[in-house]
Amino acid sequence: GDDTLVAVVVRDLDLAGWARQTCAYAQGLDAAEAAAWRRAFTRTVFLAGDPERIGARFPLARTAPDGSAAWTAPGPPGATAALRRLLKLLQAPAAIRAGEDTAFEIPRHPAYRTPVVSRPPVRRDLC
């Protein structure tokens, strides 16, 4: 019965870039945030909007470097209620097509950036 959710504001959708930035967002959560979000089965609401235009009004935990998407911190639904009232749910007239299989790199987890622990970035195929 945990009511934790994340709101994602999407301006542009480049599937490989979005997947890469979603992984970077998830890696940047602290242990308590990540655990609460997982208990809620990673409940996420996708909204159509421009992160750069709403960033000053709403707290965003991560914004993609190109400004194409932004994520709120995991929290109770009330924490993002005003944002969800302002923006419309992201809807597409058809399924998103990835086109050709695309390889993308998942950034290195922040915990592995110390000299003692080293793990190279991971490459995955987006199909």
Disulfide bonds with the S-S distance in Angstrom:
none
